[in-house]
Amino acid sequence: MTTPDHPTDFLHHLRERSAAEGGIFWIEDDLLAVFEPDAARRISAENWHGFVMPDRFLDTVRRRRSAEVPWTRVRTEWLTQLHALATAEHHAALITRMERIIDARLGDDVDLVLLAQDVSVLSLLPVALAGLTPRETSWIAQDLDQKLMRLIDRHPGGGLRHRLHFAAVQMRAGFVVRRVLRQRASGRRPRENDLADPFVDLLPELGMDRALDVVTTVLTAIGGPPGSAVASVLYELVRRPEWADRVAAELRAVDVEEFRAAPVKAAPLTHRFVKEVLRMWSPPLLLMRRSRGTFDLGATRLEEGCGYLLSPHMIHRDQRFWRDADTFDPDRFLPGAPHGPAGRGSYVPFGWAPKRCVGADLGTVQLMALCHLMSTRYCLTVPDAETVTMACRFAPVPQDFHGRLVLR
């Protein structure tokens, strides 16, 4: 079938078809859209069940099987570390890193999409891989930046030279990760309380290539969707002055230590604001997967090996599950609100269990911290804010989003 070429048009096309066909329909002969909440939850859970890491490279070369390592075990290690990081002390450190990044751009006319990416990546990087030298940090950041530029259509063209540079930057970032893991294992570099450290002890079982995959997965996760979410929060703060005022009033009245210890409890209105931003602009917009089994989805059967699409964005904008789905209103998350979610499966900005993003809580803290900074420390001015629009790439990306930040 023929689909529109422009990403935004394609999403509108999918949305119309989803409304007409109940959320489950074939986009192509081997690609199924699964935009119905219960079906999306079920297929996500069952397709993840029993998923294991690939064999070690050396074992593959020698044509033998590696020790089996389920991805659920990897997730357990991540979740344990993240639980240890969910403290007022670590939240304060995250906010301080965000401040330093923004302070460096005060008074300038800045591209707020790129600033959002820097704020997100560089403040989260020590959570993923701590103790890096400035040069190592720069190499990792360059790799994540170039991947983002491709995703938001800002990469500098193609050609062999560009592809070679892209590969070289990736290899250099991989070298940093390998060096950090080896030096921690040998005692030449101190252990850190980050998401990479549990896998130092597992190196003999995982092998360096699988440990590298684990750390790269975390780095990739902080290098795209979180930056898009930060940009979306800035976009809505600028576009919704009445809500920006309500958020600011709450955050200026809240005790700073209480906010750092438990942001969601200390600032419920701000939490609703962040939840509504994520409902409207969930990144990434589409998730493509390959079926590892056969699924009976009522009138539709998905065979093993076929592709399927999941999309929190489509579910969040579906009028069957959300009244006034295209209206921005954080108060829909008040208890008993008539225009709130139709059920738990209708609000999935971080995906579906058991593969839900492990950093969901930390991501929420970061977005609420951004609201706090914008309400208490900085003043953001965006000329002609009403003309700024949101484009749909791999994730929502505000267009021509420039502004000036100064201290309050």
HELIX and SHEET records of a PDB file:
HELIX    1   1 PRO A    7  GLU A   21  1                                  15    
HELIX    2   2 PRO A   37  TRP A   48  1                                  12    
HELIX    3   3 PHE A   57  VAL A   61  1                                   5    
HELIX    4   4 TRP A   71  LEU A   85  1                                  15    
HELIX    5   5 ALA A   88  ASP A  103  1                                  16    
HELIX    6   6 LEU A  112  ALA A  128  1                                  17    
HELIX    7   7 PRO A  134  LEU A  151  1                                  18    
HELIX    8   8 LEU A  160  SER A  186  1                                  27    
HELIX    9   9 PRO A  198  ASP A  201  1                                   4    
HELIX   10  10 LEU A  203  LEU A  206  1                                   4    
HELIX   11  11 MET A  208  ILE A  222  1                                  15    
HELIX   12  12 PRO A  225  ARG A  239  1                                  15    
HELIX   13  13 PRO A  241  ALA A  253  1                                  13    
HELIX   14  14 VAL A  256  ALA A  261  1                                   6    
HELIX   15  15 PRO A  263  ALA A  266  1                                   4    
HELIX   16  16 PRO A  268  MET A  280  1                                  13    
HELIX   17  17 PRO A  312  HIS A  316  1                                   5    
HELIX   18  18 PRO A  330  PHE A  333  5                                   4    
HELIX   19  19 ARG A  344  SER A  346  5                                   3    
HELIX   20  20 ALA A  360  THR A  376  1                                  17    
HELIX   21  21 ALA A  385  THR A  387  5                                   3    
SHEET    1   A 4 ILE A  24  GLU A  28  0                                        
SHEET    2   A 4 LEU A  31  VAL A  34 -1                                        
SHEET    3   A 4 GLY A 307  LEU A 310  1                                        
SHEET    4   A 4 LEU A 287  ARG A 290 -1                                        
SHEET    1   B 3 ASP A 109  ASP A 111  0                                        
SHEET    2   B 3 HIS A 402  LEU A 407 -1                                        
SHEET    3   B 3 TYR A 378  THR A 381 -1                                        
SHEET    1   C 2 PHE A 295  LEU A 297  0                                        
SHEET    2   C 2 THR A 300  LEU A 302 -1                                        
SHEET    1   D 2 THR A 389  CYS A 392  0                                        
SHEET    2   D 2 PRO A 396  GLN A 399 -1                                        
END                                                                             
